[in-house]
Amino acid sequence: MSARETGGYVNRLIVIVLFEGVDLLDVTGPPEVFSLVPRETTERVGYEVVLAAGTTAPVTTAAGVRILPDATFEEVRERAIDTLLVPGSVEVDAEDRIHPVTDPATVTWVKSLAARARRVASVCVGAHILAAAGLLDGKRATTHWSTARRLADDHPAVRVDPDPIFIREDGEVWTGAGISACLDLSLALVADDFGEQVAQRVARQLVMYLKRPGGQSQFSVPLERVSTTRRSDDLRLYILNHLDERLTVADLAAYAHVSDRQLTRVFKTELGTTPHAYIESARVERAGHLLETTDDTLERIASACGFGTVDTLIRAFHRRVGTTPSEYRARARGLR
């Protein structure tokens, strides 16, 4: 363990990488989780969090909030790092295309610091930085769903899985999904370091699941949007407004005034999925919302979302979210 005693506490050193335009929550979310550990354990243990950058000049985040680094990369390189945490950021071009930020200087420093760290973890699109540093080659990894395809295309040696909230590979290489999932990843790191009971108590303070049900697929329909036209946007809106009705390829093709084959091609090329898979995902998402916000029976929810029967709802929900509707509702209500 890379740790030192500070004020009577044995603290594990966590270095969070800073660079211009970094996502604010990626940087500030994990320390909020780590700061609660001493309160939730009787042992005098915890973390020392250090924000490191190329210089100690203020760093402007993507949210416009400026952050003052605690140290330079050069300075933290002389210390025993327990966890190197790499946040991410994206740039959006004139055509609204998303590009993960992988500044070459930052990538070089991450590669250097990772060699001195016991554990390396990325938050959100920070996975692109780890991949550019060669730290994910041959490994399974995740990132924000919107850049998963880009990560796979840019780094064929990485086995990209866009659904999990976080992935642990080879013991000490972790990758996390998008934005608020930095909290889930941080809780997993706490559980790994101090046990699930401590992590559970921290999660309770944060009003969070220790392990939220399902993956990223419960938050976005579809996961792998490629690019859309007005036609595909109209189809998506039509589906959302008619989820309780019979929706077949023939029905959608007639609405869009195209052939069945052409409709299937539109979904594949523009939405990265099939009509059936898209409709099922949309129905599951609607069902999840109703489970969280209403007391409707499963029969009523199945009907409202177009599943027809409760059995069909249960099978689709388990396939898409990884849990049952009843368990999902129980967990959601446990947070109220």
C-alpha positions as a printed Julia matrix, in Angstrom:
336×3 Matrix{Float64}:
   0.0     0.0     0.0
   1.27    3.46   -0.93
   0.36    5.46    2.17
   1.74    7.8     4.78
   0.68    8.94    8.24
  -0.8    12.43    8.45
  -2.32   13.81   11.64
  -2.57   10.34   13.11
  -4.28    8.95   10.01
  -2.77    6.48    7.58
  -3.65    8.02    4.22
  -3.48    6.49    0.78
  -2.22    9.0    -1.77
  -4.61    9.65   -4.64
  -3.31   11.87   -7.43
  -5.97   13.4    -9.7
  -4.69   14.61  -13.05
  -5.65   18.15  -14.11
  -5.5    19.75  -17.55
  -7.2    22.66  -19.27
 -10.87   22.01  -19.99
 -11.16   18.99  -17.69
 -14.7    18.06  -16.61
 -15.4    19.57  -13.2
 -17.4    16.7   -11.68
 -14.75   14.19  -12.75
 -12.32   16.1   -10.55
 -14.49   17.07   -7.58
 -16.8    14.05   -7.34
 -14.28   11.41   -6.23
 -12.78   13.53   -3.39
 -16.29   13.97   -1.97
 -16.53   10.17   -1.71
 -13.01    9.71   -0.33
 -13.46   12.47    2.29
 -16.24   10.52    4.02
 -14.14    7.42    4.73
 -12.63    8.61    8.07
 -16.11    9.46    9.34
 -17.47    6.02    8.49
 -14.75    3.82    9.96
 -13.41    3.4    13.5
  -9.9     2.95   12.14
  -7.69    5.98   11.58
  -7.44    5.51    7.84
  -8.39    7.53    4.8
  -7.04    9.23    1.72
  -4.82   12.14    0.85
  -6.01   13.68   -2.41
  -3.58   15.73   -4.47
  -4.59   17.62   -7.61
  -1.65   17.65  -10.0
  -1.03   19.52  -13.26
   1.82   20.58  -15.5
   2.2    23.78  -13.45
   0.6    25.18  -10.3
  -1.24   27.85  -12.3
  -5.08   27.73  -12.04
  -6.74   25.25  -14.39
 -10.01   26.27  -16.03
 -12.48   23.38  -16.17
 -15.09   22.73  -18.86
 -17.67   24.31  -16.53
 -15.63   27.52  -16.41
 -14.71   27.01  -12.74
 -11.02   27.44  -12.03
  -9.16   24.93   -9.86
  -5.79   25.48   -8.2
  -3.47   22.44   -8.44
  -1.78   21.25   -5.25
   1.39   20.15   -7.01
   3.03   19.68  -10.37
   3.4    16.35  -12.12
   7.14   16.6   -11.52
   6.59   16.93   -7.77
   4.16   14.03   -7.37
   6.42   11.8    -9.44
   8.75   11.73   -6.42
   6.04   10.3    -4.17
   4.6     6.82   -3.76
   1.24    7.03   -5.5
  -1.48    4.65   -4.39
  -4.05    5.62   -7.05
  -3.64    7.7   -10.19
  -7.07    9.01  -11.15
  -7.46   10.35  -14.7
 -10.56   12.45  -15.49
 -11.66   13.35  -18.98
 -13.04   16.05  -21.21
 -14.49   16.46  -24.69
 -14.48   19.14  -27.34
 -17.43   19.74  -29.67
 -16.7    20.89  -33.22
 -18.76   23.13  -35.48
 -20.81   20.14  -36.64
 -21.63   19.11  -33.05
 -19.31   16.1   -33.21
 -17.72   15.06  -29.94
 -13.95   14.6   -29.67
 -12.29   13.28  -26.48
  -9.41   15.45  -25.28
  -6.09   13.6   -25.33
  -3.46   16.29  -24.94
  -0.08   14.68  -25.81
   1.71   16.26  -22.83
  -0.94   14.95  -20.42
  -0.8    11.5   -22.01
   2.98   11.42  -21.54
   2.73   12.38  -17.89
  -0.04    9.85  -17.23
   2.1     7.1   -18.7
   5.04    8.16  -16.52
   3.02    8.49  -13.31
   1.14    5.25  -13.9
   4.43    3.38  -13.74
   4.8     4.6   -10.13
   1.2     4.0    -9.06
  -0.23    0.9    -7.43
  -3.54    1.46   -9.16
  -4.73    3.48  -12.17
  -8.31    4.55  -12.81
 -10.03    6.67  -15.43
 -13.23    8.64  -15.05
 -15.6     9.01  -17.99
 -13.73    9.87  -21.21
 -10.46    9.81  -19.28
 -10.31    6.27  -20.65
  -9.17    7.8   -23.95
  -6.13    9.21  -22.18
  -5.3     5.83  -20.62
  -5.72    4.2   -24.02
  -3.48    6.79  -25.71
  -0.85    6.02  -23.06
  -1.06    2.32  -23.94
  -2.41    1.4   -20.51
  -5.55   -0.33  -21.81
  -4.03   -2.47  -24.56
  -5.38   -6.0   -24.37
  -7.79   -5.01  -21.61
 -11.54   -4.64  -21.35
 -12.57   -1.05  -20.65
 -15.54    1.28  -20.52
 -16.13    4.99  -20.99
 -19.03    7.36  -21.49
 -21.5     5.76  -23.9
 -21.22    8.68  -26.34
 -17.53    8.05  -27.03
 -17.41    4.25  -26.71
 -17.41    3.67  -30.45
 -14.67    6.29  -30.91
 -12.55    4.56  -28.26
 -12.94    1.22  -30.03
 -12.15    2.71  -33.43
  -9.09    4.65  -32.24
  -7.7     1.82  -30.13
  -8.42   -1.63  -31.63
  -6.28   -3.29  -28.95
  -8.79   -2.23  -26.29
 -11.89   -4.38  -25.74
 -14.5    -1.67  -25.26
 -17.72   -2.47  -23.41
 -20.02    0.58  -23.35
 -22.54   -0.72  -20.82
 -20.88   -1.27  -17.39
 -20.75    1.55  -14.85
 -17.13    0.58  -14.18
 -14.7    -2.2   -15.08
 -11.71   -3.58  -13.18
  -9.04   -5.33  -15.23
  -5.87   -7.13  -14.16
  -6.5    -6.17  -10.56
  -5.42   -2.55  -10.62
  -6.6    -0.95  -13.86
 -10.07    0.56  -13.53
 -12.22    2.46  -16.03
 -15.46    4.23  -15.23
 -18.45    5.31  -17.26
 -19.82    8.78  -17.77
 -20.01   11.82  -15.51
 -21.89   10.9   -12.28
 -20.51    7.35  -12.57
 -17.3     8.81  -11.08
 -19.08    8.41   -7.74
 -19.84    4.74   -8.4
 -16.22    4.13   -9.37
 -14.98    5.92   -6.26
 -17.25    3.86   -4.02
 -15.88    0.7    -5.65
 -12.34    1.87   -4.89
 -13.32    2.5    -1.26
 -14.87   -0.98   -1.04
 -11.69   -2.45   -2.48
  -9.54   -0.61    0.06
 -11.62   -0.72    3.23
 -14.38   -3.26    2.64
 -17.98   -3.12    1.5
 -19.38   -2.18    4.92
 -17.4     1.07    4.95
 -18.32    1.76    1.32
 -21.99    1.07    2.11
 -21.95    3.61    4.91
 -20.31    6.17    2.64
 -22.92    5.46   -0.06
 -25.68    6.03    2.48
 -24.24    9.44    3.37
 -24.24   10.3    -0.33
 -27.79    8.93   -0.79
 -26.47    6.53   -3.42
 -26.53    2.85   -4.28
 -23.32    1.07   -3.41
 -23.94   -0.85   -6.62
 -26.59    0.76   -8.79
 -28.77   -1.68  -10.74
 -27.96   -2.11  -14.4
 -25.47   -0.31  -16.59
 -25.36    2.75  -18.82
 -28.1     1.21  -20.97
 -30.69    2.29  -18.43
 -29.84    5.95  -18.99
 -29.71    6.41  -22.74
 -31.65    5.14  -25.73
 -29.84    4.21  -27.86
 -26.34    3.82  -26.41
 -24.43    4.06  -29.64
 -25.94    6.95  -31.52
 -23.88    7.53  -34.64
 -25.46   10.47  -36.42
 -29.05   11.42  -37.12
 -31.11   13.07  -39.8
 -34.49   14.75  -39.5
 -36.06   11.47  -40.65
 -34.48    9.39  -37.9
 -35.22   12.08  -35.31
 -38.88   12.02  -36.4
 -38.91    8.23  -36.07
 -37.46    8.39  -32.56
 -40.06   10.96  -31.5
 -42.85    8.89  -33.08
 -41.72    5.81  -31.17
 -41.57    7.67  -27.84
 -45.08    9.03  -28.4
 -46.54    5.62  -29.31
 -44.8     3.19  -26.96
 -48.13    1.83  -25.73
 -49.14    0.89  -29.26
 -48.18   -1.89  -31.66
 -44.89   -0.89  -33.3
 -43.55   -3.09  -36.07
 -41.01   -2.5   -38.81
 -43.89   -2.31  -41.26
 -45.68    0.29  -39.13
 -42.57    2.48  -38.86
 -41.72    2.08  -42.53
 -45.22    3.22  -43.47
 -44.91    6.24  -41.18
 -41.53    7.18  -42.71
 -42.69    6.39  -46.28
 -39.82    3.97  -46.89
 -39.52    0.22  -47.45
 -38.99   -2.19  -44.56
 -35.43   -2.81  -45.73
 -34.65    0.89  -46.0
 -36.06    1.51  -42.52
 -33.79   -1.15  -41.06
 -30.85    0.45  -42.86
 -31.72    3.88  -41.39
 -31.68    2.49  -37.85
 -28.42    0.63  -38.39
 -26.47    3.46  -40.04
 -27.87    6.41  -38.09
 -28.7     4.95  -34.68
 -26.35    1.99  -34.52
 -29.08   -0.5   -33.65
 -32.13   -2.33  -35.02
 -35.73   -1.07  -34.86
 -36.67   -3.88  -32.46
 -33.76   -3.19  -30.11
 -34.44    0.54  -30.13
 -38.13    0.11  -29.34
 -37.37   -2.34  -26.53
 -34.79    0.03  -25.02
 -37.23    2.92  -25.15
 -39.94    0.83  -23.51
 -37.61   -0.33  -20.75
 -36.53    3.26  -20.11
 -40.16    4.37  -19.85
 -40.91    1.44  -17.53
 -37.97    2.39  -15.3
 -39.31    5.92  -14.98
 -42.77    4.64  -14.03
 -41.28    2.23  -11.49
 -39.42    5.09   -9.84
 -42.19    7.67   -9.86
 -45.51    5.82   -9.56
 -47.21    3.07   -7.58
 -48.62    1.51  -10.75
 -48.8    -2.28  -10.82
 -46.51   -4.21  -13.14
 -49.57   -5.07  -15.22
 -50.39   -1.39  -15.71
 -46.76   -0.51  -16.49
 -46.43   -3.37  -18.98
 -49.54   -2.11  -20.78
 -48.5     1.56  -20.7
 -45.1     0.75  -22.18
 -46.35   -1.6   -24.88
 -45.03   -4.85  -23.45
 -48.45   -6.45  -23.35
 -47.68   -8.9   -20.54
 -45.77   -8.72  -17.28
 -43.59  -11.65  -18.36
 -42.5    -9.74  -21.46
 -41.71   -6.68  -19.31
 -39.67   -8.75  -16.87
 -37.63  -10.45  -19.61
 -36.91   -7.18  -21.43
 -36.05   -5.35  -18.19
 -33.64   -8.07  -17.12
 -32.04   -8.13  -20.56
 -31.53   -4.36  -20.69
 -30.97   -3.4   -17.05
 -29.71   -6.61  -15.47
 -32.33   -6.78  -12.73
 -36.08   -7.32  -12.3
 -38.64   -4.48  -12.28
 -39.56   -5.28   -8.67
 -35.93   -5.19   -7.51
 -35.35   -1.97   -9.44
 -38.35   -0.32   -7.76
 -37.29   -1.54   -4.3
 -33.79   -0.11   -4.71
 -35.08    3.18   -6.08
 -37.44    3.57   -3.13
 -34.67    2.7    -0.72
 -33.07    6.03   -1.67
 -36.15    8.11   -0.8
